[in-house]
Structure formats: C-alpha cells, structure tokens
Amino acid sequence: MSSNFKIYKKYWLVLSLTCFFYLGVSQTDTSTFKAQFALGVNNPSSDGFVNNFEANSINFPSINLGIQYMFMQKLGVKLDLGYNRFSNLDNTPEFKVNYTRINAQFVYDLSSILSLNRIGTFVHAGPGLSTIKPLGNYTQNNTSYLNTMAGMEFHYGISDKLSVYLDASYILGFGKDFNPVSNGNGSFNGNLLTVTIGASISLSGCYYCEND
C-alpha cells in the first residue's frame, strides 16, 4: 500500500468521524434518518483503460448502500458505499473489474421547488475514495484514488416510512495514469456513470407525514 494511500485513508477516517459527531449533536425532533439500498447498472468511461481494452457500455451490477440524515428541512448529509462490476466488450481482451467506492455527501431537497405530490427530488454531491480490483489475469493491478461524485434522486413515497427512488450519479476519479508495461493491463482510473433503482426506509422521523 502506497504512502499516499495511507495518508488518504487517514484523512478519510478523520472526515467520517467528524461527520458522525456532527450528526449526533445536531439532531432535532423533525430530522430524519434514512437507510438506502439501490441496485442498477454502470457505464465506465472509455479513457480510463489502457490501449485495446474496452468495457461494455452497460454493466451489471451497481449496488449502493447508505445512511442519510436530514439535519435541516432541506439540507442533510449521507455516507454511502457503492460496489460496481464491469467487464470487457466482445472481441476485446478479456477482463473484469470490481470498482468499490465510499463517499460522504451533502444532500439538498428540491421537492418544494417541483411541488409534486408524494414525489421527492434530491441532489447529492461529495468527495470519496475509489478502490479498483481487477479479476482474472490482472489481480496484481489493484489501485486506489480519490473521487468526487454528484447525482440526482427522484423518490416516490409508498408510505410514511418507505419510498422507492431512481438515482443517476456520476463519479469523477482522480487516478493517475498507469504504465501498462510495469503495471499490466486491465486496471481502470477513469470516471463512472451509475443508474440505480432502490428503496429508502425512514429510521426516525417521517419526511412525508406533513404532506398527507
């Protein structure tokens, strides 16, 4: 593990602990905790691969798990983990890559602007860390780098505690270029687009109650 990665990991731990401490002291009676789970597909950028390597334009799965906390009526934060897998396009060198990320994001509620009954619209953005693990013949080419992501969610309230949502997110990676001679092929240091469908479950409070 490189010294730079150790530094990134240290800073990330401090950021995460600070975030959770802030959540603990900022909670009010009207705040809402939510657990989120989503499943969908991903599209990696073609310029993130070495020459001759190319991934499918649509890959499955993309899995997102997160905890969201609205500490104000319109503003909140969430910490989420994403797992993605993508593989080679037909007639190109064979590979599979596991792409895992963790991000701390701000969340802003746009629902009052759109004014749609029982439909919530949220935007989210924040920094994170991506970890790349190639499979098959290229398992030695693990790498990690910082990222930032942004996305939009459209929620539909099924009940006071449950909503289903569609999320579209773009993850911008800050990975350095790698040398295919010394590092091999099959690694990835580019950007990723994900589209997922999921469920959001209220753990405390009730976001949609006031709209009933």
Phi and psi in degrees as a GROMACS rama.xvg file:
@    title "Ramachandran Plot"
@    xaxis  label "Phi"
@    yaxis  label "Psi"
@TYPE xy
-73.0476  158.599  SER-2
-65.1768  -34.7632  SER-3
-63.2035  -40.6922  ASN-4
-64.5834  -39.0731  PHE-5
-61.466  -39.5572  LYS-6
-65.4913  -45.5189  ILE-7
-58.213  -44.0379  TYR-8
-63.9892  -39.0608  LYS-9
-64.4989  -47.7504  LYS-10
-63.109  -37.5602  TYR-11
-65.0345  -39.8011  TRP-12
-63.4991  -42.7595  LEU-13
-62.5088  -43.5193  VAL-14
-62.0155  -43.3184  LEU-15
-65.33  -43.8184  SER-16
-64.7401  -39.5813  LEU-17
-62.2718  -41.1345  THR-18
-61.965  -47.4301  CYS-19
-67.7197  -34.0531  PHE-20
-63.359  -42.0568  PHE-21
-63.0906  -39.1676  TYR-22
-62.9546  -41.1283  LEU-23
-64.8476  -35.5535  GLY-24
-92.7376  -7.76254  VAL-25
-105.417  -1.40338  SER-26
-66.7463  139.186  GLN-27
-124.704  172.747  THR-28
-63.2676  -27.5893  ASP-29
-93.3598  -0.0876981  THR-30
-75.265  159.101  SER-31
-134.51  126.084  THR-32
-92.1073  139.794  PHE-33
-136.244  139.727  LYS-34
-100.303  136.476  ALA-35
-127.289  141.186  GLN-36
-138.428  133.862  PHE-37
-144.481  149.614  ALA-38
-134.017  138.07  LEU-39
-172.035  -147.04  GLY-40
-127.022  167.696  VAL-41
-140.065  160.24  ASN-42
-136.521  105.558  ASN-43
-79.9499  147.229  PRO-44
-69.9759  139.509  SER-45
-67.2439  -27.7933  SER-46
-79.4489  3.57784  ASP-47
-88.9335  -1.00512  GLY-48
-110.754  159.927  PHE-49
-73.6683  169.345  VAL-50
-55.8799  141.507  ASN-51
78.7706  -8.10637  ASN-52
-99.4292  134.426  PHE-53
-149.522  137.706  GLU-54
-98.7498  161.627  ALA-55
-59.2474  148.313  ASN-56
-71.6725  -27.9677  SER-57
-126.724  123.786  ILE-58
-128.647  146.634  ASN-59
-128.511  138.978  PHE-60
-106.922  167.972  PRO-61
-122.557  124.636  SER-62
-123.774  128.184  ILE-63
-122.292  134.168  ASN-64
-128.626  133.604  LEU-65
-156.898  163.081  GLY-66
-121.048  128.129  ILE-67
-118.294  141.148  GLN-68
-135.208  117.635  TYR-69
-94.2108  100.522  MET-70
-85.9408  -9.69738  PHE-71
-132.65  169.588  MET-72
-59.4854  -36.1662  GLN-73
-113.01  -11.9039  LYS-74
-124.787  137.828  LEU-75
-154.088  -170.782  GLY-76
-138.278  159.907  VAL-77
-149.482  150.095  LYS-78
-116.333  122.465  LEU-79
-139.627  152.637  ASP-80
-115.812  134.252  LEU-81
-124.944  136.171  GLY-82
-120.283  130.456  TYR-83
-135.825  144.582  ASN-84
-128.997  136.776  ARG-85
-138.401  156.122  PHE-86
-138.219  174.826  SER-87
-71.364  150.535  ASN-88
-73.0418  150.844  LEU-89
-55.909  144.817  ASP-90
66.9969  23.3553  ASN-91
-126.324  164.94  THR-92
-54.043  138.13  PRO-93
-76.507  133.242  GLU-94
-161.839  160.823  PHE-95
-138.828  144.903  LYS-96
-132.915  132.058  VAL-97
-95.4013  123.9  ASN-98
-116.304  114.004  TYR-99
-117.119  139.567  THR-100
-138.434  156.415  ARG-101
-134.657  133.531  ILE-102
-137.334  142.244  ASN-103
-106.322  122.89  ALA-104
-131.78  149.594  GLN-105
-84.8674  146.992  PHE-106
-125.635  133.634  VAL-107
-126.57  132.887  TYR-108
-90.42  116.277  ASP-109
-98.5766  7.85561  LEU-110
-58.9114  -39.6013  SER-111
-67.5683  -25.3763  SER-112
-73.2857  -40.5199  ILE-113
-82.8728  -28.3377  LEU-114
54.4253  52.5602  SER-115
-109.403  133.803  LEU-116
-62.4793  123.391  ASN-117
60.5044  14.041  ARG-118
-112.629  123.874  ILE-119
-108.527  139.512  GLY-120
-122.045  126.312  THR-121
-129.164  144.654  PHE-122
-113.827  147.412  VAL-123
-142.434  148.141  HIS-124
-161.893  147.534  ALA-125
170.959  169.646  GLY-126
-83.3982  164.99  PRO-127
-168.428  -169.158  GLY-128
-130.069  130.574  LEU-129
-106.918  139.682  SER-130
-124.532  126.491  THR-131
-109.886  127.367  ILE-132
-130.787  100.52  LYS-133
-69.2123  152.46  PRO-134
-113.309  175.334  LEU-135
73.9186  -122.842  GLY-136
-83.1878  -2.14507  ASN-137
-125.162  32.8438  TYR-138
-67.4102  -16.6361  THR-139
-79.6275  -6.17807  GLN-140
-97.1028  39.0211  ASN-141
-65.8041  146.361  ASN-142
-154.31  158.051  THR-143
-139.391  147.496  SER-144
-159.63  162.768  TYR-145
-74.1446  155.908  LEU-146
-144.121  170.359  ASN-147
-139.898  144.654  THR-148
-134.927  157.221  MET-149
-146.806  148.569  ALA-150
-163.81  177.214  GLY-151
-135.375  138.005  MET-152
-119.706  140.704  GLU-153
-118.527  113.298  PHE-154
-103.927  143.516  HIS-155
-122.057  123.191  TYR-156
-77.0738  111.503  GLY-157
-78.3006  -40.3931  ILE-158
-150.798  -175.907  SER-159
-63.6062  -24.5598  ASP-160
-109.622  -13.7419  LYS-161
-130.316  135.09  LEU-162
-136.918  150.971  SER-163
-106.188  150.893  VAL-164
-148.926  156.57  TYR-165
-112.136  130.574  LEU-166
-125.893  133.691  ASP-167
-122.222  122.509  ALA-168
-134.934  150.019  SER-169
-123.593  127.042  TYR-170
-109.585  115.993  ILE-171
-95.9408  117.822  LEU-172
-93.4156  148.76  GLY-173
-114.093  35.7278  PHE-174
-74.338  148.402  GLY-175
-82.6778  154.44  LYS-176
-61.5811  142.321  ASP-177
-113.664  154.427  PHE-178
-93.3684  116.384  ASN-179
-66.1096  -17.3512  PRO-180
-77.9724  -48.4013  VAL-181
-87.1918  -27.2022  SER-182
-105.812  -5.32619  ASN-183
79.4255  -174.552  GLY-184
-109.568  167.633  ASN-185
98.2962  -9.25659  GLY-186
-76.7628  171.154  SER-187
-145.424  132.873  PHE-188
-136.204  29.9616  ASN-189
-106.9  -155.989  GLY-190
-101.79  163.929  ASN-191
-140.934  131.787  LEU-192
-105.325  131.799  LEU-193
-126.36  144.019  THR-194
-131.102  119.918  VAL-195
-134.175  157.052  THR-196
-122.102  133.835  ILE-197
-152.359  -169.925  GLY-198
-127.36  143.053  ALA-199
-121.653  121.92  SER-200
-115.028  124.368  ILE-201
-73.0074  127.226  SER-202
-97.2251  -20.4944  LEU-203
-159.338  148.655  SER-204
73.3209  -175.24  GLY-205
-154.976  105.66  CYS-206
-66.5704  -40.8752  TYR-207
-89.743  -6.72889  TYR-208
-56.8809  -40.5987  CYS-209
-69.5754  -13.6039  GLU-210
-95.9042  -3.58484  ASN-211
